[in-house]
Amino acid sequence: MTTTILRHELIRTKRPLLVILGIAVVLIALADLLGLFVGVIGLVFAIMLTFTVVPAVQLFFAIDFYRSSYGSGALLTHSLPVRGRKLFWTKMLFAFLVTVLVSILTLIVLLLQGQLVLSMGGGLAEAYRELQLALRQLSALWLFLLVSAAWMVVIPLASMFSSVVIGSGGWARRLSIGGPIIVFMGYYVIMQILGFVSFFIPPVVDIATGEVHGVSMFQSAMSSPDAPLLPLSIVFIHILIIAGLLIWASRDMDKKVELR
């Protein structure tokens, strides 16, 4: 049944996805072309556009999940002989797989843009060469980049999908799309507060070397302010909160979906 749902999701969403990606390709190509005439400014704009493709796809999936599960397409979705828990996880799995594919394509575009930057020379090209050198010399940077990429794919989808379910039932049911937005903003504010608190909680990891130090970010910043450090406590806290939201949303969608 999972394969059937995935196939249905592909058929249902492929047209809007192709429209989004088509618009992105056209805009990025025009910005790259502009870079050939106006120099670095055009290329920087093209690179910024490229970085927005993955978040745009994730936002589309969050809106589509709301529409298909609680909006205009909800009646058809919940008439399927499938438990709500399975629908929730399968829809999120499809969004994850597509986002990974889009992320790979985005990375290829960024690498091509990097080569274009090198061909133009200047300060931006020198910065790109220094980044390449750092990646070759510091293996820990590769691990950090891979973990960061996985984090940027999984966390936004998990938080937005969970916010849609939690914000579409109970007290928030009559707020329409406002419910999920309020839940997501609440999650965002809480994570900002916890992020600040984690600044004072050990340990920290050195991004350049991968070494873990049993001191807080505050203490490290006082002694060596230029060190590229990351507080590990916020990572563990964030994982626990996301896991809790997913369990909460999965249970709610399985037991008490309230259609409008």
N, C-alpha and C positions, 0 to 999 in steps of 0.2 A: 504493500500500500504506500510506503514511503516513496518508492520510485514513481508511482502514479501521481502522487501529489507534487513531486519535484517536476515531473513532465508538465503537469497542469500549470504550475507556477511559471515555467519557462514560456509556455504558449501565451499565458495571460500577460506577462510583463515584457516580452521581448520587444514589442513595438515601442513603448515609451522609453525603454532602455536604449534602443538604437537611436532614437531621436536625441536623447541626452548626450550620448557619446558622439553622435554626428555633429551636433552643435559644438561640443567641446573640441573635436578635431578641427573643424573649420576655424574656430576662434584661435586655437593654438597655432595652426598653420599661418593664419594671417599675422599673428603677433611675431612669429619667427621670421616671416617675410619682411615685416616692418623692421625687425632687428638688423636685417642686411642693409637697410638704408639709414636708420637713425642710430645704429650702434647698440651699446650696452643696455640702454633703457628699454628698447624693444625686446631684447632677449630676457631681461629681468621680468618684464611683464608676461612674456610667454611662459617662463618657468613658474611664475606665480599662478597662472591659469592652469598649468599642468597639475600643480599641487591641489587644486580645488576639485579635480575630477572625482577622486575617491569619496570625499565628503559629500559631494552632490549625489552620487549614486547611493550612498548610505542614507541620506535624507529622503531620497525617493522611496527606498524600501520601507523606511519608517512610516511615511505617509501612506504608502500602498498597504502596509500591514494594518493600519488603522481603518482605511476604507474597506478593505476586504474582510476584516474581522468584526468591525463595529459600525461601519458606515453603510454605504449603498450596496456593497456586495456581501454584507454579513449573512443575510438570510441564506444565500446559496452556499457560502462557506460552511456554515454550521448545520446545513442539511446533509452534509456528507456523513457517511457512517464511520466516522473517525472521532476518537476522543479529542477534546480540546487540547490536552497536553501534547498529543502527537502533532496536531496542527501547529501549535506554537513552536515546537522544536524543529519541525520540518521546514516551516517557513523561514525560520532563522538560519537553518542550515543552507537553504537555497541562497539567501541573501549573503551569507558568508562566502559561499563558493564563488558567486558572481563577483563579489568585492575582491576576493583574492585574484581572480582573473584580471579584473580591471587594474588592480595594483601592479601586477606583472607588466601589463601593457604600459602603464604609466611610468614604471621604472625604465622600460626600454626607451620611451620618449625622452625621459630625463637624461639618459646616457647619450642619446643622439644630440640633445641640446648642449650637453657638456662638450661634445666634440666640436660643435659649432662655436661655443665660447672659446675653446682653445684656438680655433682657426682665426678668430678675430683679435686675439692678444689682449693686452691691457691688464688692469688691476684685477678684474674678475677672472681672467684666465690664470693669473698667478695664484689667486686664491683657490681655484679649482685644482691646480697642480699640487698645491700644498695639501689639500684634502686627500688627493690620490696617494701622495707620499705617506701621509699619516695612516691611511687605511692599509698600506702595504707593511708598514713597520709595527703597527699596534694591532695585534690580533684581537684584543679585547674590544676594540671599536667595532669590529665586524659583529661580534656577539651582541653588543649594545644596539647596533642598528637593526639587526634581525629581530631582537626582542621588541624594540620600539615599533617596528613595522607590524609585527603580530599584534601588539597592544593597540595600535591605531586602527586595525581592522576589526578586532573582536570587541573591544570595550564600547565604542560608539553604538554598534549594533545591539549589543546586549543591554546597554542602558536605555536606548530609545525603544526597543521592543518591549522591555519590561515596563517602561513608563506608560506605553500605550495601554497595556492590559490593566495595570494598577490604577491608572487615571481614567479608566472607562467603566469602572464599577463602583458600587457603594455610594459614598458621599459625592463623588465626582461625576456620577453618571449623567446628570442633567447639564453639565458644563460643556458637553460636546468635545471638540478638539481642545478646549481650554483645560480639561482634566489632565490629559497626558502632558501638556505643556507645563502645568503647575508642578506635576510630579517630577518631570525632568529638571526643571529649574531648582526644585528643592534638592534633588540629588546633586546637582552642580554646585550649589551653594555649600552644602555639607562637605563635599569633597574639597572645596577651596579652603574651608576652615580646617579640615583635617590635614590638608597639605601644609598649612602654616604651622599647625601643631607638630607635625613630623619633623619640622626644621630643628626641633629641640630634642628629638628622640633618636638615640643610636640604634643600629650602626649605619654607616654609609659605605657606598662602594665607589671606588675610583674608576671612572668610565674608561680612562686611558689604559690602565694596567689590569683592571678586573679584581684588584685587591679590596678586601673588606676590612674596614677599620671600626673598632668598637668605640667610636666617639660620635657625637651628634653633628649635624650639619652646621649648627651655630658655632660649636667649638672649632670645627675645621675651618670655617670661614674666618674666624678670628686669627688663627695661626697661619693658614695658607689660603688667602682669598682667591687665588687664581687657579686652584686645583679643580678639575672637572669632576665633581662629586654628585652623588644622587642618594638621598635618604631611602633606605630599604623599607622602613616602617610604612611609608605611604603606599608602597607597592603591595605589601601584604594586606594592609587595611582595605585598599581598593579592591583587591581580589575577593576578600571576604564579603564586602558590601555588594559587589556585582553578583556573587554566588547567591547571596540572600535574596536579591531582587529577582533573579532568574527563578529560584525555587518558589518565591511568592507569586510571580506572574504565571508560572506553569500551573500551580495549584488553582489559582483563580480562574484561569481560562478553562481548566478542566472541570470545575465544579459549578461556577455561577456566572456564566456569560449573560449579560443583560443587553439585549438589542434595543435600539431606539425606534 
